[in-house]
Structure formats: C-alpha cells, structure tokens
Amino acid sequence: MATAAELRARRDALTAQRSSGVARVSYDGKTVDYRSVAEIDRAIEALDREIATAEGRRIVRQLRVTTAKGL
C-alpha cells in the first residue's frame, strides 16, 4: 500500500491537472488518461479516502435536513 505522502502527491497531480483542463496525468513515471472531469473528481475522492485510511482517520459526511411548518 502507498504511503500517505505518495497518495498526497498523486492527489496534488490530479488537482493540478483538473484545473488545467488536461486529461493526462503523469507521476512516478506512470501516465494515466482520464475521460472527463467527473472521472477525475471520483479519482480525487477515492484518493481522499485512501489518505484518510492511511492516516488512521475516517471521512464522515452528513447531511441533516430540518423542516418546520412555521406554526
């Protein structure tokens, strides 16, 4: 398994690539081609989860909806 530093380097490369609009990323002598921005976003989210796991923490995402009738 990759270290947290290696995963962060991959994430930084993806983030830079996403903002540049280029669909090809190279790191550690490897090249990856992406088809769309959505695919890049999914890869970044996956790396975020891997980084959190490598650092021993969890990513918790919650959405709370509160409604009232106004009475």
C-alpha positions, 0 to 999 in steps of 0.5 A: 500500500502507498504511503500517505505522502505518495497518495498526497502527491498523486492527489496534488497531480490530479488537482493540478491537472483538473484545473488545467483542463488536461486529461493526462496525468503523469507521476512516478513515471506512470501516465494515466488518461482520464475521460472527463472531469467527473472521472477525475473528481471520483479519482480525487475522492477515492484518493481522499479516502485512501489518505484518510485510511492511511492516516488512521482517520475516517471521512464522515459526511452528513447531511441533516435536513430540518423542516418546520411548518412555521406554526 
